[in-house]
Amino acid sequence: MAAYQPSADWQFEVPTTGAKRLPPTARYVESLTHQGYGFEAAIADLVDNSIDAGARNVVVSLLRDDDRLVSLLVIDDGCGMDDDALDTAMTVGGRQGYDDSALGHFGAGLKAASLSHADSLTVISRTKRSPSTGRRWLTARAQADFSCDIVDPGYCQDLVDRYDGIIQWQGTIVRWDRVRAFETVTTGQTDRYLNDAIEKLETHLGLYLHRFLARDGFNIDIVVEDVRTKEELDHRGVEPIDPFGYRVPGRAGYPRTYAAPVEGVGGVELTAHIWPPKSPLVSYRGIGPLAERQGFYIYRNDRLVQAGGWNGTRSPEGHLALARIAVDLPSAPNDVFNLTVKKDGVTVTPAFARGLEQAVDSAGRAFAAYVQEAALTYREAARRATEPQRKAVLPAGKGMDPKLRRTLRDELPELEGEDPIAFRWDSLPLDVFFELDREHREVRLNREYRQVLNGGRRGGLNDAPVIKSMLYLMVNEIFQKERVRAVHTDNVALWNSVLVTAARCELER
């Protein structure tokens, strides 16, 4: 290396005299806990790992001990990891080689997502050819000297056996303890916290992983489990929420596909949609403020990594609320599109904006014309007479099948900030089919008639959807009233009389 010679001329290359290795200090772990991961985004990052491992079933389990939340687990039946692979996965700054179709990208998701929310991260895994093995990070230990604990093999196998309904020959369990959000839940507020947290998680996973959830053979379930009895206190299957899942487009001729010539990438396809105005669907209104959900929906390997936004190409405007454009990132590495570490957004260079200006569809129509037609569709609908509005209702809660809850949210506006109506089976007099517990906002069904409603099959948490949905619609208004009037009491008595007689007729058959 030639010695540096001082000069008055500008140095286009910075002169160096050698190199030295500067490994990260243990304080680097502390930086992982301040990555700004939201709770739902952190869980989604863990599910990404499960998908990359070939999992067909993923369960997010929140463990409850009476009125206290103690742990969170993400369990999958993917290919699992042996000791060496687990060491790599748990190494701070370590990463494995990702193929082009993998959802993993930076090699930091497991640690950053977990330590952003929990002070203890344990990963236990097994493969078809290796026994159960485990590692644990404690934030305090990691900050001191990068020490990662080796979990007792006997406990590893015991935890795998506890979830043998999911993990049979192979799989992985990610366990969070000392979850900081759980420690903020005050006495008596656990049910409310769980309902809100699960609703948000269900929506986030349903949206960002909707292409995977729409496939046969892949499932995500969210479970609340009694840590002592192992009883499932709540169980919800995550349904796909397609941000383009309207029944009829808002304008004839859409969706249309435009090709944008982006320098450094080549042709980028933009599939432009116009939503039907005033749509009540959850996939339109239930995924966030409409101003934030217009614009580009960007996918990487079928995983949604940006849900709305114009990436600096224009500002969000009210009259563009119906405009949504699907973009699949090119598989080849490039300098135009850059994914954020949390996989919740994409930054672009000016080359993308220049490509949009030249984008046309197969008929030669410009992308700019699509934006104008989306705005026109919105304005035309605003000038039309107001459509009939359905009365807002209390949300449906525990005991109601997730698909049914999703349909109810699509069809009926919900009262914000209200506790949901839950359903459970209970011991009641034979002349009572159901009773209302207004204090706990529950509909209690007589378990004597459960077999009738289930056709002789064994009941589950979300069973008897027909009768539950009918009762939900019938009693919703009663739960909203501060006082129950005589007419409401008489209606409940009438419904009980008819339903008990119908159930007895069914038993006699």
C-alpha positions as CSV (number, residue, x, y, z in Angstrom):
1,M,0.0,0.0,0.0
2,A,1.5,3.3,-1.1
3,A,2.1,5.9,1.6
4,Y,-0.3,8.8,1.6
5,Q,1.0,11.9,-0.1
6,P,-0.6,15.2,1.0
7,S,-2.1,17.2,-1.8
8,A,-4.3,20.2,-2.3
9,D,-6.4,18.2,-4.8
10,W,-9.6,16.5,-3.7
11,Q,-9.1,12.9,-2.6
12,F,-11.7,10.9,-4.5
13,E,-10.8,7.8,-2.4
14,V,-10.2,7.9,1.4
15,P,-6.6,6.8,2.1
16,T,-6.3,3.9,4.6
17,T,-3.3,2.3,6.3
18,G,-4.7,-1.2,7.1
19,A,-7.6,-2.8,9.0
20,K,-8.5,-4.1,12.4
21,R,-11.3,-6.3,13.8
22,L,-13.8,-4.6,16.1
23,P,-16.3,-7.2,17.4
24,P,-19.5,-5.8,18.9
25,T,-19.6,-5.2,22.6
26,A,-22.2,-6.9,24.7
27,R,-24.2,-3.6,24.7
28,Y,-25.1,-4.5,21.2
29,V,-27.8,-6.8,22.7
30,E,-29.4,-3.8,24.3
31,S,-29.8,-2.1,20.9
32,L,-31.9,-5.1,19.8
33,T,-34.4,-4.3,22.5
34,H,-35.0,-0.9,21.0
35,Q,-35.7,-1.8,17.4
36,G,-39.3,-0.4,17.6
37,Y,-40.9,-3.7,16.8
38,G,-44.7,-3.6,17.4
39,F,-46.1,-6.6,19.1
40,E,-47.9,-7.9,16.0
41,A,-44.9,-7.3,13.7
42,A,-42.7,-9.2,16.1
43,I,-45.0,-12.3,16.1
44,A,-45.2,-12.1,12.3
45,D,-41.4,-12.2,12.1
46,L,-41.4,-15.4,14.2
47,V,-44.1,-16.9,11.9
48,D,-41.9,-16.0,8.9
49,N,-39.3,-18.3,10.4
50,S,-41.9,-21.1,10.7
51,I,-42.9,-20.7,7.1
52,D,-39.3,-20.8,6.0
53,A,-39.0,-24.0,8.0
54,G,-41.8,-25.6,5.9
55,A,-44.4,-25.5,8.7
56,R,-47.9,-26.4,7.9
57,N,-49.3,-25.5,11.3
58,V,-48.3,-22.5,13.6
59,V,-49.9,-21.9,17.0
60,V,-49.4,-18.7,18.9
61,S,-50.2,-19.6,22.5
62,L,-50.6,-17.1,25.3
63,L,-50.3,-18.8,28.7
64,R,-52.5,-17.6,31.5
65,D,-52.3,-18.4,35.2
66,D,-55.6,-17.2,36.7
67,D,-55.6,-13.5,36.1
68,R,-52.0,-13.3,35.1
69,L,-50.3,-13.7,31.7
70,V,-47.0,-15.6,32.2
71,S,-45.6,-16.6,28.8
72,L,-46.1,-16.5,25.1
73,L,-45.1,-19.4,22.8
74,V,-44.9,-19.7,19.0
75,I,-45.1,-23.4,18.1
76,D,-44.6,-24.9,14.6
77,D,-44.3,-28.3,12.9
78,G,-41.5,-27.1,10.6
79,C,-38.3,-29.0,9.9
80,G,-36.7,-28.0,13.2
81,M,-33.0,-27.4,14.1
82,D,-30.2,-29.4,15.5
83,D,-27.6,-28.0,17.9
84,D,-25.4,-26.4,15.2
85,A,-28.4,-24.7,13.4
86,L,-29.8,-23.6,16.7
87,D,-26.5,-22.0,17.7
88,T,-26.5,-20.1,14.5
89,A,-30.1,-19.0,14.9
90,M,-29.4,-17.7,18.4
91,T,-26.1,-16.0,17.6
92,V,-26.4,-12.2,17.9
93,G,-25.5,-10.9,14.4
94,G,-25.4,-14.5,13.1
95,R,-27.4,-15.5,10.1
96,Q,-28.0,-18.4,7.8
97,G,-27.9,-18.5,4.1
98,Y,-31.3,-17.6,2.7
99,D,-32.5,-18.8,-0.7
100,D,-34.3,-16.5,-3.1
101,S,-37.8,-17.6,-1.9
102,A,-37.2,-17.3,1.9
103,L,-39.0,-14.7,4.0
104,G,-36.0,-14.3,6.3
105,H,-33.7,-11.5,5.1
106,F,-31.3,-10.0,7.6
107,G,-30.8,-12.8,10.1
108,A,-31.8,-10.6,13.0
109,G,-35.6,-11.1,13.2
110,L,-35.7,-13.9,15.9
111,K,-33.5,-12.0,18.4
112,A,-34.6,-8.4,17.6
113,A,-38.3,-9.2,17.5
114,S,-38.2,-11.3,20.7
115,L,-35.9,-9.1,22.8
116,S,-38.0,-6.1,21.9
117,H,-40.8,-7.5,24.0
118,A,-39.4,-10.1,26.4
119,D,-36.4,-10.3,28.8
120,S,-36.1,-14.0,28.3
121,L,-36.1,-15.8,24.9
122,T,-36.0,-19.6,24.8
123,V,-35.9,-21.6,21.6
124,I,-36.4,-25.4,21.7
125,S,-36.3,-27.5,18.5
126,R,-36.0,-31.0,17.2
127,T,-35.6,-32.6,13.8
128,K,-36.4,-36.1,12.5
129,R,-32.8,-37.1,13.0
130,S,-31.8,-35.2,16.1
131,P,-33.2,-35.0,19.7
132,S,-34.8,-32.0,21.3
133,T,-32.3,-29.2,22.1
134,G,-32.7,-25.7,23.4
135,R,-31.0,-22.3,24.0
136,R,-32.0,-19.4,26.1
137,W,-31.1,-15.7,26.0
138,L,-31.6,-13.6,29.2
139,T,-31.3,-9.9,28.3
140,A,-29.3,-9.2,31.4
141,R,-26.8,-12.0,30.8
142,A,-26.5,-11.2,27.1
143,Q,-25.7,-7.5,27.9
144,A,-23.0,-8.6,30.2
145,D,-21.0,-11.2,28.2
146,F,-23.0,-12.7,25.3
147,S,-23.6,-15.8,27.4
148,C,-26.4,-18.0,26.0
149,D,-27.8,-20.7,28.2
150,I,-28.1,-24.3,27.1
151,V,-31.5,-25.6,28.1
152,D,-31.7,-29.0,29.9
153,P,-32.4,-31.7,27.3
154,G,-35.0,-33.3,29.6
155,Y,-37.0,-30.1,29.8
156,C,-36.7,-29.7,26.0
157,Q,-38.3,-33.0,25.5
158,D,-41.0,-32.4,28.1
159,L,-42.0,-29.1,26.4
160,V,-42.1,-30.8,23.0
161,D,-44.2,-33.6,24.4
162,R,-46.6,-31.0,25.9
163,Y,-47.4,-29.9,22.3
164,D,-47.2,-33.3,20.6
165,G,-50.5,-32.5,18.9
166,I,-48.5,-30.0,16.8
167,I,-44.9,-31.2,16.9
168,Q,-44.8,-34.9,16.1
169,W,-41.5,-35.8,14.5
170,Q,-40.1,-32.3,14.1
171,G,-40.8,-28.7,15.0
172,T,-39.7,-25.6,17.0
173,I,-41.0,-23.7,20.0
174,V,-40.1,-20.1,20.6
175,R,-40.9,-19.1,24.2
176,W,-41.1,-15.6,25.6
177,D,-41.0,-15.0,29.3
178,R,-41.0,-11.8,31.3
179,V,-43.0,-10.2,28.5
180,R,-43.0,-6.5,29.3
181,A,-46.5,-5.8,28.0
182,F,-47.9,-8.6,30.2
183,E,-46.5,-7.0,33.3
184,T,-48.5,-3.8,32.7
185,V,-51.9,-5.6,32.7
186,T,-53.6,-4.6,36.0
187,T,-55.8,-6.9,38.0
188,G,-59.2,-7.5,36.4
189,Q,-58.1,-6.2,33.0
190,T,-56.7,-9.5,31.6
191,D,-59.7,-10.4,29.5
192,R,-59.9,-6.9,28.0
193,Y,-56.2,-6.9,27.2
194,L,-56.3,-10.4,25.6
195,N,-59.3,-9.5,23.5
196,D,-57.7,-6.3,22.2
197,A,-54.3,-8.0,21.7
198,I,-55.6,-11.0,19.9
199,E,-57.9,-8.9,17.6
200,K,-54.9,-6.8,16.5
201,L,-52.7,-9.9,16.1
202,E,-55.4,-11.7,14.2
203,T,-55.8,-8.8,11.8
204,H,-52.0,-8.2,11.3
205,L,-51.2,-11.9,10.6
206,G,-54.4,-12.2,8.4
207,L,-53.3,-9.2,6.4
208,Y,-49.5,-9.6,6.0
209,L,-49.6,-13.4,5.5
210,H,-52.9,-13.5,3.6
211,R,-51.5,-15.2,0.5
212,F,-50.1,-18.1,2.7
213,L,-53.3,-18.4,4.7
214,A,-55.3,-18.7,1.5
215,R,-53.4,-21.8,0.5
216,D,-54.6,-25.3,1.5
217,G,-52.5,-26.9,4.2
218,F,-51.3,-23.8,6.0
219,N,-52.9,-22.7,9.3
220,I,-52.2,-20.2,12.1
221,D,-54.1,-20.5,15.3
222,I,-54.1,-18.1,18.3
223,V,-54.8,-19.9,21.6
224,V,-55.2,-18.8,25.2
225,E,-54.1,-21.7,27.4
226,D,-54.5,-22.3,31.2
227,V,-50.9,-22.9,32.2
228,R,-51.8,-25.4,34.9
229,T,-54.7,-27.4,33.4
230,K,-53.7,-27.0,29.7
231,E,-57.3,-26.1,29.0
232,E,-57.9,-23.9,26.0
233,L,-59.7,-20.8,27.2
234,D,-59.9,-19.3,23.8
235,H,-59.0,-20.5,20.3
236,R,-59.1,-18.5,17.1
237,G,-58.1,-19.6,13.6
238,V,-56.5,-16.7,11.7
239,E,-58.4,-16.0,8.5
240,P,-56.8,-14.4,5.4
241,I,-57.6,-10.7,5.0
242,D,-57.0,-9.9,1.3
243,P,-56.6,-6.1,0.8
244,F,-57.9,-6.7,-2.7
245,G,-60.8,-9.0,-1.6
246,Y,-63.8,-7.1,-2.9
247,R,-66.6,-8.9,-4.6
248,V,-67.2,-6.4,-7.5
249,P,-64.6,-3.8,-8.5
250,G,-65.5,-0.1,-8.0
251,R,-65.1,0.6,-11.7
252,A,-65.5,-1.5,-14.8
253,G,-62.3,-2.6,-16.5
254,Y,-60.3,-3.0,-13.3
255,P,-58.0,-4.4,-12.0
256,R,-55.5,-3.5,-14.7
257,T,-51.8,-4.4,-14.9
258,Y,-49.3,-1.7,-15.8
259,A,-45.6,-2.2,-16.6
260,A,-43.2,0.4,-15.2
261,P,-39.7,0.5,-16.7
262,V,-37.5,1.0,-13.6
263,E,-33.9,1.8,-14.2
264,G,-31.7,-0.8,-12.5
265,V,-34.5,-3.3,-12.2
266,G,-36.3,-3.6,-15.6
267,G,-40.1,-3.9,-16.0
268,V,-42.0,-3.8,-12.7
269,E,-45.7,-4.9,-12.8
270,L,-48.3,-2.8,-11.0
271,T,-51.7,-4.4,-10.6
272,A,-54.0,-1.5,-10.0
273,H,-57.4,-1.9,-8.2
274,I,-60.3,0.4,-7.5
275,W,-62.3,-0.6,-4.5
276,P,-66.1,-0.3,-4.5
277,P,-67.0,2.9,-2.7
278,K,-68.3,2.8,0.9
279,S,-67.4,-0.9,1.3
280,P,-68.1,-2.3,4.8
281,L,-65.7,-5.2,4.4
282,V,-63.0,-5.7,7.0
283,S,-60.4,-6.0,4.2
284,Y,-61.2,-2.4,3.3
285,R,-62.2,-0.7,6.6
286,G,-60.8,-3.0,9.2
287,I,-57.1,-2.8,8.5
288,G,-56.3,0.7,9.5
289,P,-57.1,4.4,8.6
290,L,-58.2,4.6,5.0
291,A,-55.7,7.4,4.3
292,E,-52.9,5.1,5.3
293,R,-54.2,2.1,3.4
294,Q,-54.3,3.7,-0.1
295,G,-51.4,3.3,-2.5
296,F,-48.9,0.5,-2.9
297,Y,-49.2,-3.0,-1.4
298,I,-45.7,-4.5,-1.8
299,Y,-45.0,-8.2,-1.6
300,R,-41.8,-10.1,-1.2
301,N,-42.0,-13.8,-1.9
302,D,-45.8,-13.6,-1.4
303,R,-45.4,-12.0,2.1
304,L,-46.9,-8.5,2.3
305,V,-44.2,-6.1,3.5
306,Q,-45.9,-2.8,2.9
307,A,-49.7,-2.2,3.3
308,G,-50.4,1.1,1.7
309,G,-48.5,4.3,1.1
310,W,-47.3,6.1,-1.9
311,N,-43.5,5.9,-1.3
312,G,-42.9,9.6,-1.9
313,T,-44.5,9.5,-5.3
314,R,-47.5,11.5,-4.1
315,S,-49.3,12.5,-0.9
316,P,-52.2,10.6,0.5
317,E,-55.5,12.3,-0.3
318,G,-59.1,11.5,0.8
319,H,-60.3,11.0,-2.8
320,L,-57.7,8.3,-3.4
321,A,-59.0,6.1,-0.7
322,L,-60.2,3.5,-3.3
323,A,-56.8,3.2,-5.0
324,R,-54.7,0.1,-4.1
325,I,-51.9,-1.2,-6.2
326,A,-50.2,-4.7,-5.8
327,V,-46.5,-4.8,-6.5
328,D,-44.3,-7.9,-6.3
329,L,-40.7,-7.1,-5.6
330,P,-38.3,-8.5,-8.1
331,S,-36.4,-11.6,-6.9
332,A,-33.0,-10.4,-8.1
333,P,-31.1,-8.1,-5.7
334,N,-31.2,-4.4,-6.7
335,D,-30.6,-0.9,-5.3
336,V,-34.0,0.5,-6.0
337,F,-36.2,-1.3,-3.5
338,N,-34.9,-1.7,0.1
339,L,-36.8,-3.6,2.8
340,T,-36.9,-2.3,6.3
341,V,-35.5,-4.6,9.0
342,K,-39.0,-5.1,10.6
343,K,-40.4,-6.0,7.1
344,D,-43.1,-3.3,7.5
345,G,-42.1,-1.0,4.7
346,V,-40.0,-0.5,1.6
347,T,-37.9,2.5,0.7
348,V,-37.4,3.3,-3.0
349,T,-35.0,5.4,-5.0
350,P,-36.2,8.1,-7.5
351,A,-35.9,5.5,-10.2
352,F,-39.2,4.1,-9.1
353,A,-41.0,7.5,-9.5
354,R,-39.6,7.9,-12.9
355,G,-40.8,4.4,-13.9
356,L,-44.3,5.3,-12.7
357,E,-44.4,8.3,-15.0
358,Q,-43.8,5.9,-18.0
359,A,-46.0,3.0,-16.8
360,V,-48.6,1.9,-19.2
361,D,-51.0,-1.1,-19.5
362,S,-51.4,-3.5,-22.5
363,A,-53.7,-1.0,-24.2
364,G,-51.2,1.9,-23.8
365,R,-53.2,3.6,-21.1
366,A,-51.0,5.6,-18.6
367,F,-50.8,4.8,-14.9
368,A,-51.6,8.5,-14.2
369,A,-55.0,7.9,-15.9
370,Y,-55.7,5.1,-13.3
371,V,-55.1,7.5,-10.4
372,Q,-57.5,10.0,-12.0
373,E,-60.2,7.3,-12.4
374,A,-59.8,6.1,-8.8
375,A,-60.4,9.7,-7.6
376,L,-63.3,10.1,-10.0
377,T,-65.0,6.9,-8.7
378,Y,-64.7,8.2,-5.1
379,R,-66.1,11.7,-6.0
380,E,-69.0,10.2,-8.0
381,A,-70.0,8.0,-5.0
382,A,-69.8,11.0,-2.7
383,R,-72.3,12.9,-4.8
384,R,-74.8,10.0,-4.7
385,A,-77.5,9.7,-2.1
386,T,-76.4,8.3,1.2
387,E,-77.0,4.5,1.5
388,P,-78.9,3.0,4.3
389,Q,-76.8,2.6,7.4
390,R,-77.0,-0.4,9.7
391,K,-77.1,0.1,13.4
392,A,-73.8,-0.3,15.2
393,V,-73.5,-3.4,17.5
394,L,-71.4,-4.7,20.3
395,P,-68.6,-7.0,18.9
396,A,-68.8,-10.7,19.0
397,G,-66.3,-12.4,21.3
398,K,-65.1,-15.7,22.8
399,G,-67.2,-18.7,21.9
400,M,-68.0,-17.5,18.4
401,D,-66.3,-19.0,15.4
402,P,-63.6,-16.7,13.9
403,K,-65.1,-16.9,10.4
404,L,-68.5,-15.9,11.8
405,R,-66.9,-13.0,13.7
406,R,-65.3,-11.9,10.5
407,T,-68.6,-11.9,8.6
408,L,-70.3,-10.0,11.4
409,R,-67.6,-7.3,11.3
410,D,-68.0,-7.2,7.5
411,E,-71.7,-6.7,7.7
412,L,-72.2,-4.6,10.8
413,P,-70.4,-1.5,12.1
414,E,-69.1,-2.1,15.6
415,L,-69.2,0.1,18.6
416,E,-65.7,1.2,19.4
417,G,-64.1,0.6,22.8
418,E,-66.8,-1.8,24.0
419,D,-66.3,-5.3,25.5
420,P,-67.5,-8.1,23.2
421,I,-70.4,-10.5,23.8
422,A,-69.1,-13.9,24.8
423,F,-70.8,-17.3,24.7
424,R,-70.3,-20.2,27.1
425,W,-72.0,-23.4,28.1
426,D,-73.3,-23.6,31.7
427,S,-75.6,-25.6,34.0
428,L,-79.1,-24.1,33.8
429,P,-82.6,-25.3,34.7
430,L,-84.2,-27.5,32.0
431,D,-86.8,-24.9,31.2
432,V,-84.1,-22.3,30.3
433,F,-82.3,-22.5,27.0
434,F,-80.1,-19.4,27.7
435,E,-79.6,-16.6,30.1
436,L,-77.9,-13.2,29.9
437,D,-75.1,-12.2,32.3
438,R,-75.1,-8.4,31.7
439,E,-72.3,-7.8,34.2
440,H,-69.8,-10.1,32.4
441,R,-71.5,-9.5,29.0
442,E,-72.0,-13.3,28.4
443,V,-74.7,-15.4,26.9
444,R,-74.9,-18.6,28.9
445,L,-76.3,-21.6,27.0
446,N,-77.8,-24.7,28.7
447,R,-75.2,-27.5,28.3
448,E,-78.1,-30.1,28.5
449,Y,-79.0,-29.1,24.9
450,R,-75.4,-28.9,23.6
451,Q,-75.5,-32.4,22.1
452,V,-78.7,-31.5,20.1
453,L,-77.1,-28.4,18.6
454,N,-73.9,-30.3,17.7
455,G,-75.6,-33.3,16.1
456,G,-74.2,-35.6,18.7
457,R,-70.6,-34.5,18.0
458,R,-68.2,-33.5,20.8
459,G,-68.5,-29.8,21.5
460,G,-65.7,-27.3,21.2
461,L,-65.1,-23.7,22.2
462,N,-66.6,-22.3,18.9
463,D,-69.3,-24.9,18.4
464,A,-73.1,-24.3,17.6
465,P,-72.4,-21.3,15.3
466,V,-76.0,-21.1,14.0
467,I,-77.7,-20.7,17.3
468,K,-75.0,-18.5,18.6
469,S,-75.2,-16.1,15.7
470,M,-79.0,-16.0,16.0
471,L,-78.8,-15.2,19.7
472,Y,-76.1,-12.6,19.1
473,L,-78.3,-10.7,16.7
474,M,-81.3,-11.1,19.0
475,V,-79.8,-9.9,22.3
476,N,-77.2,-7.4,21.1
477,E,-79.6,-4.4,21.7
478,I,-80.4,-5.7,25.2
479,F,-76.7,-5.7,26.2
480,Q,-76.4,-2.1,25.0
481,K,-79.2,-0.8,27.2
482,E,-78.4,0.7,30.6
483,R,-81.7,-0.7,31.9
484,V,-83.6,-3.7,30.8
485,R,-87.2,-2.8,30.1
486,A,-90.2,-5.2,30.6
487,V,-90.5,-5.8,26.9
488,H,-86.9,-7.1,26.8
489,T,-87.5,-9.4,29.7
490,D,-90.6,-10.7,28.0
491,N,-88.7,-11.3,24.8
492,V,-86.1,-13.3,26.5
493,A,-88.8,-15.4,28.2
494,L,-90.5,-15.9,24.8
495,W,-87.3,-16.9,23.1
496,N,-86.5,-19.4,25.9
497,S,-89.9,-21.0,25.7
498,V,-89.6,-21.5,21.9
499,L,-86.0,-22.7,21.9
500,V,-86.5,-25.1,24.8
501,T,-89.5,-26.7,23.0
502,A,-87.5,-26.9,19.7
503,A,-84.6,-28.5,21.5
504,R,-86.9,-31.1,23.2
505,C,-88.6,-31.8,19.8
506,E,-85.1,-32.5,18.4
507,L,-84.2,-34.8,21.3
508,E,-87.4,-36.8,20.7
509,R,-86.5,-37.2,17.0
